Amino acid sequence: MARPRRPLLSRARIVAAALALVDADGLEALSTRRLAADLGVSGPSLYNHVATKDELLDAVVDAVLGEVDLSMFPGPSWRASLEAWARSYRAALAAHPNVVPAIGQPRGGRPNALRLADAVFGGLVDAGWPRREATRVGALLRYFITGSALGTFAGGFPDDAAVYAGAYPRLDQAHLLAGRQREIDAAAFETGLTALLDGLELRFAAVRARPV
């Protein structure tokens, strides 16, 4: 029997093509018509694998979350585990910046999102964090990581020195920020992560000192 000219359509192939489309052209470019064209198939054939556009978007988001390393949980140090996980999470979002707005609008039923939550929550509880506190810590880190990936601080400053002359005297070096965008964003993330973890160390000590 002769082989088909095109690879057989599968959910995994559809999701991979959808992610590539979003990476290249943004969330607004994602449509079943465009995706079918990219895959070289008819639109209705997609619905045998993905019922709706919302389901497709959920699958794309979940594919990105599946790139986050969770191997540090469980670990001997909750702080070291959170630190490594946060960096891996940020790296996954940095690789797919166009997907980040959809990650910031969580929906239930994303398997990798649930695995991520289970790993972080479980790692904290196993380390001695009360369940309520562990939930709050997980939410806090998620807000910080996804928020840091939504935009760039340095990108908000034009590289024209004349913009700041006179009107904004304390921003006389701000025109240099745009050229150091990656460096500034990475350093800001590390500064924030360290500050959060330092604060959580103090909170953990206080929680452990509470009478049972």
Secondary structure by P-SEA (a helix, b strand, c coil): ccccccccccaaaaaaaaaaaaaccccccccaaaaaaaacccaaaaaaccccaaaaaaaaaaaaaaaccccccccccaaaaaaaaaaaaaaaaaacccaaaaaaacccccaaaaaaaaaaaaaaaaacccaaaaaaaaaaaaaaaaaaaccccccccccccccccccccccccccccccaaaaaaaaaaaaaaaaaaaaaaaaaaaaaaccc
